[in-house]
Amino acid sequence: MKKLILITSLTILAALPALAKHDDSVTLQVGRQKTVGKITVKFVAVDSDSRCPINVSCVWAGNARVKISVWKGKRHANDLELNSNLAPKVVTFEGYDISFVDLTPKPGEERSTLDDRRVQLKGPSKLSDATPRLTLSISKHV
């Protein structure tokens, strides 16, 4: 009986890492895509950015809205929108939560052309501070 309890306990302990929520990150330019887990995410566009410029006092923080496409395998892509301060800030696709975290640079900061905008899906970035990027968190459901 003790042996059965020990084997059961070890099996459960071995399975725990697989049950833990897993966050991934990636950095993308407009038009580029990256596979995270079993889904592929493509940064399509920044639709609007009405966030309060830096060094300005605003009554409302404003909102940045971005478009992404997400698909699994060879399935048709789903076009989704995410917002910085309005709903939806999080979308769910095929068991993955994709969350808007940040878009840089902020309005009023020096930026390059819109084509140079980049998306960051939560995590470290090798981009310079002047490179536009969007931070998203991608978490796999258990």
WOTA-V329299 format. One line per field, one symbol per residue. psi: psi as a letter, one per 30 degrees, with the letter a starting at -180 (. if undefined). Layout:
psi: ???
//
This chain:
psi: eeeeeeeeeeeeeffeeffkkkklllkklkfllkkjbglkkkjeljeljglkllgkklekfakkklklkklkbglkkkklkkleflkkfklkkhgkkjkkelklllkflklaleffklkkjjakkgllffkklkkkkjkkl.
//
